[in-house]
């Protein structure tokens, strides 16, 4: 565990000038207040309600730190599992490093697999580094035993602002890590198999870039082999989804290309299919409804074409009381909620997408899946993946497809708290025939049900916006954040993982 105790208090970090970091050296550089027209975005309820990782940065850069926190979670007790969970949960972030009274929330996760060495690289938001030693808002960990154990490697680097996204690039054998960076987008690289990361430069320079995610073309037969792609919500340019790509390992990037036709969007998720076709899925917001949209690029990200929507005009998932408290769409317990989709491509070229919406008046949110066998032109019938018989919340679904075409979906689940719909578990379900059928029941991964703790040093109602999972040759490895451990008298959000054999 690479952490040191620093004597910098949270209060100092909130009243200090705004700093960015040199992309190569990491040296802190004073940055002026964000432009007035960017700060004005904070006063637009629609725009602010779609801001995620960039919100905390802008509140500080605009001198509005007093608007952090403001809403507390609902207290609760950890409830042990039944003893028939998939396996023992393992800590990804090391909770023993969360020393002192400063903020120490780890959540919102990304995973990537080195297919040559088997090393798994994990990234996550980590407020301890940001507030305790100005090390940035992002941490990472590695596993060399297929996800059975993880070692916390410390901070990604000064200036990193969270929203982690990691890929492994076959062309050079290195991990690449994208994260927010003072309103812009940064890229880091590991040349030692996720032991350390070094800053490469900026993906894009702006004041309010948000929710960046990257993908890579790892098909040696593709004409775009090795190309890195990044998509994000470009609030500096009207709030649309934009994309760029790099052919030199993240050193230089193309001019941003418009992907979404609408600005009421967020949560873009990219994937590269065998042969080099790129797909991006995102959520489009309407009046109390959401639409899941997909775009395709067959020319390496130079142009984009909209495909058929997997879901259109579904009721936006939210709890009315929590939404009123959080000033944006939120679930019970005051958890802000971004219903963004995830998209994946199977070895057979089939498209898979997971998403969530409010299915009925009495049920605020469930998880759904669809498959397309023709590149998004048509979609097969929708499947409700969570197989519980309750009206509790199931949310933030993740998705992976294995080399043998096993499809895995995982999500946060409150089925074990039918009384209050507050305690959270993590569940997973598999299809062993490429998503054609879902006859296998869901499996509980988490060993304990935990309440939600909201960190008053962070953005209001924040507890994470997404997670990821991967598949090795033998297991699904899923990770999530829960608050089972106690720190300084309250529950402590940490990152946990579990794995499920993919054998039928």
C-alpha positions in Angstrom: 0.0 0.0 0.0 1.7 3.2 -1.2 0.3 6.0 1.0 1.8 8.5 3.4 0.1 10.6 6.1 0.1 14.3 5.2 -0.7 17.2 7.4 -2.9 19.0 4.9 -6.4 19.5 6.2 -9.6 19.3 4.1 -10.3 22.9 4.9 -7.0 24.1 3.3 -7.8 22.2 0.1 -11.1 24.0 -0.2 -9.8 27.5 0.3 -6.5 27.1 -1.7 -6.2 28.5 -5.2 -7.2 26.2 -8.1 -4.3 24.2 -9.3 -3.8 22.1 -12.5 -0.7 19.9 -13.1 1.8 19.9 -15.9 0.8 16.9 -18.0 4.3 15.5 -18.2 6.1 16.5 -14.9 3.0 16.5 -12.7 4.2 19.8 -11.2 1.3 21.8 -9.7 0.5 24.9 -11.7 -1.8 27.6 -10.5 -4.9 27.9 -12.7 -7.2 30.9 -12.9 -10.8 30.8 -12.0 -13.0 29.1 -14.6 -14.5 31.5 -17.2 -17.7 33.2 -16.3 -19.6 31.5 -19.1 -18.5 28.1 -17.8 -19.4 28.9 -14.2 -22.8 30.0 -15.5 -23.5 26.4 -16.5 -23.8 25.6 -12.8 -26.9 27.7 -12.6 -28.7 25.7 -15.4 -30.6 22.9 -13.6 -30.6 20.7 -16.7 -26.9 21.0 -17.4 -25.9 20.8 -13.8 -28.1 17.7 -13.4 -26.0 16.0 -16.0 -22.6 16.9 -14.7 -20.7 14.1 -13.0 -17.0 14.1 -12.3 -16.5 17.7 -13.6 -19.1 19.1 -11.1 -16.7 19.0 -8.1 -13.9 20.6 -10.2 -16.2 23.4 -11.3 -17.6 24.2 -7.9 -14.1 24.8 -6.7 -12.9 26.6 -9.9 -15.9 28.9 -9.6 -15.5 29.6 -5.9 -18.6 27.7 -4.9 -17.1 25.1 -2.6 -19.9 25.7 -0.1 -22.2 23.8 -2.5 -20.4 20.5 -2.0 -22.0 17.8 0.2 -25.2 19.4 1.6 -27.1 16.1 1.7 -26.5 13.1 4.0 -27.3 9.5 3.5 -29.5 7.3 5.6 -27.8 5.5 8.5 -27.9 1.7 8.5 -26.1 -1.4 9.7 -24.1 -3.9 7.8 -26.0 -7.3 7.5 -23.9 -10.5 6.9 -24.7 -12.6 3.9 -26.2 -16.1 3.9 -22.9 -17.9 3.3 -23.9 -19.1 -0.2 -22.4 -16.1 -2.1 -20.3 -16.7 -5.2 -17.0 -16.4 -3.3 -15.1 -14.4 -0.7 -15.0 -10.7 -1.5 -11.6 -9.2 -1.8 -10.5 -5.6 -1.1 -9.3 -3.7 -4.2 -8.6 -0.4 -2.5 -6.7 -0.9 0.8 -9.0 0.5 3.6 -6.1 0.5 6.1 -4.6 3.4 4.1 -7.6 5.6 4.9 -5.9 7.2 7.9 -6.8 10.5 9.5 -10.0 12.5 9.5 -9.8 13.7 5.9 -12.1 12.5 3.1 -11.6 8.8 2.2 -14.1 7.6 -0.4 -13.1 5.1 -3.1 -15.8 4.4 -5.7 -16.6 4.5 -9.4 -14.4 1.8 -11.0 -12.7 0.6 -14.2 -10.9 -2.7 -15.0 -8.6 -3.9 -17.8 -6.8 -7.2 -18.5 -3.3 -7.7 -19.9 -4.0 -10.7 -22.1 -0.3 -11.5 -22.3 0.6 -11.5 -18.6 -2.8 -12.0 -17.0 -2.4 -8.9 -14.8 -5.6 -7.1 -14.0 -5.4 -3.3 -13.6 -8.1 -1.5 -11.6 -8.8 2.2 -11.4 -11.2 4.1 -9.1 -12.0 7.5 -7.7 -10.0 8.0 -4.5 -10.7 11.2 -2.5 -8.1 10.3 0.2 -5.2 11.1 -2.2 -6.8 14.4 -3.2 -7.4 15.7 0.2 -4.6 14.1 2.2 -1.6 14.7 0.0 -2.7 16.5 -3.2 -2.0 13.3 -5.1 -5.0 13.5 -7.4 -8.6 12.2 -7.1 -7.7 8.8 -8.7 -6.2 5.5 -7.3 -5.3 2.2 -8.9 -4.6 -1.4 -7.9 -3.3 -4.5 -9.6 -3.9 -8.3 -9.4 -1.5 -10.9 -10.7 -3.6 -13.9 -9.7 -6.7 -13.5 -11.8 -8.5 -11.2 -9.4 -8.2 -13.5 -6.3 -6.3 -10.7 -4.6 -5.4 -7.0 -5.3 -2.6 -4.7 -4.2 -3.4 -1.0 -3.9 -0.7 0.9 -5.8 -1.6 4.4 -4.5 -2.4 7.5 -6.5 -2.5 7.8 -10.3 -0.9 11.2 -10.2 -1.3 14.9 -9.2 -4.0 16.7 -11.1 -6.1 13.6 -11.9 -9.7 14.3 -11.3 -11.4 10.9 -11.3 -13.8 9.3 -13.9 -11.3 6.4 -14.4 -11.1 4.5 -17.6 -8.4 1.9 -18.3 -7.6 -0.2 -21.4 -4.8 -2.6 -22.3 -3.2 -1.9 -25.7 -2.0 -5.0 -27.5 0.1 -3.0 -30.0 2.6 -2.1 -27.3 1.6 -4.2 -24.3 0.9 -1.2 -22.1 -2.0 -0.1 -19.9 -3.5 3.3 -20.7 -5.5 5.3 -18.0 -7.8 8.2 -18.9 -9.1 10.6 -16.2 -10.4 14.1 -15.8 -7.8 16.7 -15.2 -8.8 20.2 -14.0 -11.7 20.5 -16.4 -9.7 18.8 -19.3 -9.0 15.2 -20.1 -5.7 13.5 -19.3 -4.0 10.3 -20.3 -1.5 8.2 -18.3 0.5 5.1 -19.4 2.0 2.2 -17.5 5.0 0.4 -19.0 5.5 -1.9 -16.1 2.3 -3.9 -16.1 0.2 -1.6 -13.8 2.8 -1.1 -11.1 3.2 2.6 -11.9 1.7 5.2 -14.3 3.3 8.2 -16.0 1.5 11.2 -17.5 1.5 11.2 -21.3 -0.4 14.4 -21.9 -3.9 15.8 -22.6 -6.6 14.0 -24.6 -8.4 17.3 -24.8 -8.0 20.7 -23.1 -11.1 22.4 -21.8 -12.8 23.8 -18.8 -15.8 21.5 -18.4 -15.1 18.1 -20.1 -16.9 15.3 -18.3 -17.3 11.5 -18.2 -14.5 10.5 -20.6 -14.2 6.8 -21.4 -11.6 5.2 -23.7 -11.5 2.1 -25.9 -8.7 0.5 -28.0 -8.5 -1.5 -31.2 -6.7 -4.7 -30.3 -7.5 -6.6 -33.5 -4.2 -7.1 -35.4 -6.2 -7.6 -38.6 -7.9 -4.2 -38.4 -6.5 -1.3 -40.4 -6.8 0.8 -37.2 -4.9 -1.6 -35.0 -3.6 0.1 -31.9 -5.8 3.2 -32.2 -7.0 4.6 -28.9 -10.5 6.2 -28.8 -12.0 8.6 -26.3 -15.6 9.8 -26.0 -16.9 12.3 -23.5 -19.6 14.9 -22.7 -18.3 18.2 -24.1 -20.0 20.8 -21.9 -17.7 23.5 -23.4 -19.3 22.8 -26.8 -23.0 22.6 -26.0 -23.0 19.4 -23.9 -23.0 16.9 -26.8 -21.0 13.7 -27.0 -17.7 14.1 -28.8 -15.0 11.7 -29.8 -11.3 11.8 -30.7 -8.6 9.2 -31.5 -4.9 8.7 -31.2 -2.5 6.5 -33.3 0.7 7.3 -31.3 -0.1 6.0 -27.8 -2.0 9.0 -26.6 0.7 11.6 -27.4 -1.5 13.4 -30.0 -5.2 13.4 -30.5 -7.5 14.4 -33.4 -9.9 17.4 -33.4 -13.1 16.5 -31.5 -15.8 14.9 -33.7 -19.5 15.4 -32.9 -21.2 12.0 -32.2 -24.6 12.8 -30.6 -27.2 15.0 -32.4 -28.6 16.2 -29.1 -27.1 18.0 -26.1 -29.3 16.5 -23.4 -27.0 13.5 -23.1 -24.4 11.9 -20.8 -22.6 8.7 -20.1 -21.1 7.7 -23.4 -19.6 4.2 -23.5 -17.3 3.1 -26.4 -16.3 -0.4 -27.7 -14.3 -1.6 -30.7 -15.6 -4.7 -32.6 -13.4 -7.3 -34.3 -12.4 -5.7 -37.6 -12.2 -2.2 -36.3 -15.8 -0.9 -36.3 -16.4 1.4 -33.3 -19.7 1.7 -31.4 -20.7 4.3 -28.7 -23.8 4.1 -26.5 -25.2 6.9 -24.3 -28.3 8.1 -22.6 -30.5 10.9 -24.0 -32.7 12.8 -21.6 -36.3 13.9 -22.4 -39.1 15.2 -20.3 -39.1 12.6 -17.5 -38.0 9.9 -20.0 -34.7 8.5 -21.3 -33.6 7.0 -24.6 -30.6 4.8 -25.1 -28.8 5.7 -28.3 -26.1 4.0 -30.3 -23.7 5.3 -33.0 -21.4 3.5 -35.3 -18.1 4.4 -37.0 -16.7 2.2 -39.8 -13.9 4.6 -40.7 -11.9 4.7 -37.4 -13.8 7.5 -35.7 -13.7 9.9 -38.6 -17.5 9.9 -38.9 -20.5 8.5 -37.1 -23.9 7.1 -38.0 -26.8 6.6 -35.6 -28.2 3.1 -35.3 -31.6 1.9 -34.0 -32.3 2.8 -30.4 -32.2 -0.2 -28.0 -34.6 1.7 -25.8 -36.8 4.7 -26.5 -38.8 7.0 -24.2 -38.5 4.9 -21.1 -39.4 6.4 -17.7 -36.4 8.0 -16.1 -35.4 6.0 -13.0 -35.6 8.2 -9.8 -37.2 8.4 -6.4 -39.2 11.6 -6.0 -38.1 12.5 -2.5 -34.4 11.8 -3.2 -34.5 13.8 -6.4 -36.0 16.7 -4.5 -33.2 16.5 -1.9 -30.4 16.1 -4.4 -31.6 18.7 -6.9 -31.1 16.1 -9.6 -32.4 12.6 -10.4 -31.6 10.3 -7.5 -32.5 7.0 -5.9 -33.8 6.2 -2.4 -31.2 7.0 0.2 -30.2 10.1 -1.7 -27.9 8.5 -4.3 -27.6 10.6 -7.5 -28.3 8.4 -10.4 -27.0 8.4 -14.0 -28.8 5.8 -16.1 -26.0 5.4 -18.6 -25.8 2.2 -20.7 -22.9 -0.1 -21.3 -22.2 -1.7 -24.7 -20.0 -4.7 -25.6 -19.3 -6.8 -28.7 -19.0 -10.6 -28.7 -16.4 -12.6 -30.5 -19.2 -13.4 -33.1 -19.7 -9.6 -33.7 -23.1 -9.5 -31.8 -23.8 -6.2 -30.0 -24.9 -6.4 -26.4 -26.2 -3.5 -24.3 -27.5 -3.1 -20.7 -29.4 -0.1 -19.3 -31.9 0.8 -16.6 -35.2 2.6 -16.3 -38.3 2.8 -14.1 -40.5 -0.1 -15.1 -43.6 0.7 -13.1 -45.2 3.2 -10.7 -44.1 1.0 -7.7 -40.6 0.1 -8.9 -38.1 2.9 -9.4 -35.4 1.1 -11.3 -34.6 -2.3 -12.9 -31.8 -3.6 -15.2 -32.5 -4.6 -18.8 -30.6 -6.2 -21.7 -30.9 -6.4 -25.5 -28.9 -8.0 -28.3 -28.4 -7.1 -31.9 -27.1 -9.6 -34.5 -26.9 -7.0 -37.3 -24.8 -4.2 -36.0 -27.6 -2.3 -34.2 -30.0 -2.2 -37.2 -32.5 -4.3 -35.2 -32.6 -5.5 -31.6 -34.0 -8.7 -30.1 -36.6 -8.6 -27.4 -35.7 -6.9 -24.1 -34.8 -9.1 -21.1 -35.3 -8.0 -17.5 -32.0 -9.3 -16.1 -32.6 -8.9 -12.4 -34.8 -11.9 -11.5 -36.0 -10.9 -8.1 -39.7 -10.7 -7.2 -39.5 -7.4 -5.4 -40.0 -3.7 -6.2 -36.6 -2.8 -4.7 -33.9 -0.9 -6.6 -31.5 -2.7 -9.1 -29.1 -0.2 -10.7 -25.8 0.7 -12.3 -25.5 -2.4 -14.5 -22.1 -3.5 -15.9 -21.5 -5.8 -18.9 -18.8 -8.1 -20.3 -18.6 -10.8 -23.0 -16.0 -13.5 -22.8 -13.9 -15.3 -25.5 -16.3 -18.2 -25.5 -19.3 -15.8 -25.9 -20.4 -15.9 -22.2 -22.3 -12.7 -21.4 -22.2 -11.4 -17.9 -24.3 -8.6 -16.3 -23.8 -7.3 -12.8 -25.5 -4.6 -10.8 -26.3 -3.1 -7.4 -29.3 -4.8 -5.8 -31.5 -4.0 -2.8 -33.7 -7.1 -2.9 -32.5 -8.2 0.5 -34.0 -5.1 2.1 -37.6 -5.2 1.2 -38.6 -3.2 4.2 -36.6 0.0 3.6 -35.0 -0.5 0.1 -31.7 1.0 1.4 -29.1 -1.8 2.0 -27.1 -2.6 -1.1 -25.7 -5.9 -2.4 -24.0 -6.8 -5.6 -25.5 -9.4 -8.0 -24.4 -11.0 -11.3 -26.1 -13.1 -13.9 -24.7 -15.1 -16.9 -25.8 -16.2 -20.3 -23.8 -19.1 -21.7 -25.0 -18.8 -25.3 -24.1 -15.3 -26.3 -27.2 -13.6 -24.8 -29.8 -15.8 -26.6 -31.1 -17.2 -23.3 -30.9 -16.3 -19.6 -32.0 -19.4 -17.9 -29.4 -19.3 -15.1 -30.4 -17.5 -11.9 -28.6 -14.4 -10.6 -25.8 -14.9 -8.1 -25.1 -12.8 -5.0 -21.5 -11.6 -5.1 -21.3 -9.4 -2.1 -20.8 -11.1 1.3 -22.6 -8.4 3.2 -25.4 -5.9 2.7 -24.2 -2.4 3.4 -25.8 1.0 3.8 -24.7 4.0 1.7 -22.5 6.8 3.2 -22.4 10.1 1.5 -19.1 12.0 1.8 -19.8 15.7 2.7 -16.5 16.7 1.1 -17.7 15.5 -2.4 -20.4 16.5 -4.8 -23.9 16.4 -3.4 -25.4 12.8 -3.3 -22.3 11.3 -4.9 -21.6 7.6 -4.4 -20.2 6.7 -7.8 -21.6 6.8 -11.4 -20.5 3.5 -13.0 -18.4 0.4 -12.6 -16.9 -2.2 -14.9 -16.2 -5.9 -15.1 -14.0 -8.1 -17.2 -13.6 -11.7 -18.1 -10.4 -13.8 -18.0 -10.1 -17.2 -19.5 -11.7 -18.7 -16.4 -13.6 -16.1 -14.5 -15.8 -13.0 -14.5 -14.1 -10.4 -12.3 -16.6 -7.8 -11.1 -15.9 -4.8 -8.8 -18.0 -2.3 -7.0 -18.1 0.1 -4.1 -19.8 -0.6 -0.8 -19.5 0.8 2.7 -19.3 -2.3 5.0 -16.2 -1.1 6.9 -16.2 1.7 9.5 -13.8 4.7 9.6 -13.9 7.5 12.1 -17.4 6.5 13.3 -19.1 6.2 9.9 -19.3 3.7 7.1 -16.4 3.9 4.6 -16.9 3.6 0.8 -14.2 1.1 -0.5 -13.8 -0.8 -3.7 -14.4 -4.6 -3.5 -14.2 -7.4 -6.1 -15.4 -11.0 -6.5 -15.1 -13.5 -9.4 -17.4 -16.1 -10.8 -16.2 -19.2 -12.8 -17.4 -19.0 -16.4 -17.7 -22.7 -16.8 -21.3 -23.9 -17.5 
